[in-house]
Amino acid sequence: MKSDTENQSLLNEFAVPTPEQWREAAEKLLKGAPFEKIMTRMTPEGIKLEPIFWKDVLDQLPAVDSLPGFDGFLRGTKAAGYAGEPWEIAQELPYGLPYEFNQAACADLMRGQNALNVILDIATLKGFDPDAAEVGEVGACGLSLACLKDIKTAFNGIMPEAISFHIRTGCAGLTVGALFFAWLDAVGADRKAIKGSLGMDPLAVKAASGVLPESVGGLLDEMGVLARFCAEETPGLRSVTVSTLPYHQAGASSVEELGIALATGSLYLNALIERGMDVDAAAKQIRFSIAIGPNFFMEIAKIRALRMLWAQVVKAYGGSASAQKILLHARTGLYNKTVNDPYVNMLRTTTEALSAVIAGVDSLCIGNFDEVVRLPDTFSRRISRNTHIVLQEECELLAVADPAGGSWAVEWLTDQVARKSWELFQEIETAGGAEKALSNGMLQALIEKTAIGNEALLNQRRASLVGTNVYPNASEKPLTPNLPDYKELHDIRAKEIVQARLEADESADERIMAALGGVLDSTGDDLMQHLIEAIQAGATLGEISKTLRAQAEPDAASRPLRARRLAAQYEALRNASARFAERTGNAPAIFLCNIGPLRRHKARADFTRGFFATGGFKIIASKGFDRPEDAVAALGESEAGITVVCGHDEDYASSFCDYAQAIKAALPEVQVILAGNPGEREEAFRDAGMDDYIFVKSDNYAMNRRYLTGLGVL
């Protein structure tokens, strides 16, 4: 083994290249191709990524001299990182019936999960009892809760002090919070020992649906009541969440997510202060929930930047260093998940989870690989849950604090994201704040522009979704959907509520009316206790919601964000092709008219195969033809309505016109497409019979859609 002195001597023998020397060598290898075009890339955030970074970028970033747990918390809020406290494994369990939820929760809590991440159905979030809700609202997207019996069933056998509870309540924070506290009292739990969040987030509801059950001001009043109660009674339970999921799902960039999150957090923080809380207590009531996308380093930078920027916001309000520490939950996003080739989603969620963990989140939900197709089974839940455990135990990520810290590229990218996010935050604040920016459509327009750009990149295959617009698996067997029967769910839950009312004793109505009267007469300070007593008396969420908001008027509607998945357009093409095959007995077909030997046509034949397989076309390959009449005969036997001529540029120059003319003479209805850019020969090729051509810059989605339409598939 060489000594340090010997190693240093060895290094001194090699000159360190300068940036200029490196660029000169790179340009030489590019052989005349433009350096800026090939070696740099502009992200949807408007950040120009360089191909290589040099140590001197750190000289411009004073924050990199900080340590985890100190100085603005760029590198984490805990000095020991995960060594002191691992991130919470907070998986969602999207089951509608309380007993189904309980079965899954008890099973998974015994197998590594240590936090319940409770998503609620539409009816519960709207404040409707199941018998008053519409079919499709009960059990939709989450757990149906209406009374104390329901939550007792859902959480049966679970020790409340042993795990964390994160309940996403949207606009229903007071009512669901009362239900949760009534359950804690019923099982004799110590409120001071409870950890988690109740996740009230009216702006996320407004962003996703465009409507609120009452004015934003009224909902912020409710938020203030809940926050003050939690601060006093359950200091380990945060009442407010800032979620970026609706924005991410609509196609927002990382910078847009952060700018909106900061504006929303500032609005909530200011609202709590105005409603009687000091800044430290108010800041400690807020939890951030961010979506994680596929750009590995961008997501690391996004999380690190948010931690630092939120500390600046709280500091500006006069908050202490302790109050500046953000509490961060992350959830793998749905935007890039696919129905086709769904097992690739396992790989996507794994890299997304890794970026979240490296950046330093406090809790994490890894979406199930089949979540865009069906309810998860035990296998898909196990894969997601064990991804956490592999990262913790086998990758040993618990042993390193801020593993990304000091990376020249990551530190530079974090700084860029932070600067641009702060600029957007200031723009939103100047425009009147997050609520006004949603109401007047400013945020919708901003995100729509980004989303359209993302889809254009996908359609042109300048961005890839494996199994969707590149490398489609034409022989895959789709997953069997396992979606709830919403009519059955509605009937089951409605009967349960009616039965519970029938089983109540004769004095139940009187007790409920008295408790609801207390809600009406409350001055605000004791409102939460009256709501808890109403639940304990037997009132349902629907009954207390009506009482609580008896005088409320709905907020003015705004345009909701459009929830998207990038793959949806391509999936529609594939589905149409599959239905066409079922109806006719044959998939829409394209015949490859390959010219010459394999070595001359293979590259373009492979390109064409991949290009049209994304639309569900059946590709009929052929040997290389030497004579146009042989190609025409084989094409006629194939009965394909489209043929793509594949060959070498030299073969096109000498014989494409012969092939095109022969095909059109014998089969005039067949569409003739050239694989490659005809360039200056386009006019001559079109005169010979070429209808179209495809090459690397073609819009893949538009071309597939056009020819599927022409064949009557769409």
Protein Blocks (a to p, Z undefined) as FASTA:
>chain_A
ZZfklmmmmmmmpccddfklmmmmmmmmnnopafklmmgccdfkopacdfbdcfklmmmm
mklmpcehiahilnojbfnlmmloccdddddddbfblklmmmmmmmmmmnopacdcdddd
fklmnopafklmcehjgophpacdfbfklmmmmmgoiafklpccdddekjmmmmmmmmmm
mmmmmnopafklpgcdehiafklmmmmnopafbdfklmmmmmmmmmmmmmmmmmmbcfbd
cdfklmmmnopafklmmmmmmmmmmmmmmmmmmnopafklmmmmpccdddddfblmlmmm
mmmmmmmmmmmmmmmnopafklmpccddddddfklgcfbhkllmmmmmmmmmmmmmmnop
abdcdddfklmmbccdfklmmmmmmmmmmmmmmnopmmpghklgopaklmmmmmmmmmmm
mmmmmmmmmnnpjklmmmnommmmmmmmmmmmmmmmmmnopaccehilgopafkbccddd
ddddfklmmmmmmmmmmmmmmmpcfklmmmmmmmmmmmmmpghjmmmmmmmmmmmnopaf
klmmmmmmmmbccdddddddddddfklmmmmmmmmmmmmmmmnopacddddddehjfklm
mmmmmmmmmmmmmnopacddddddfbfklmmmmmmmnopabdcddddfklmmmmmmmmmm
mmmmmmmmbccddedjekjmlmmmmmnopabdcdfkbcfklmmmmmmmmnomZZ
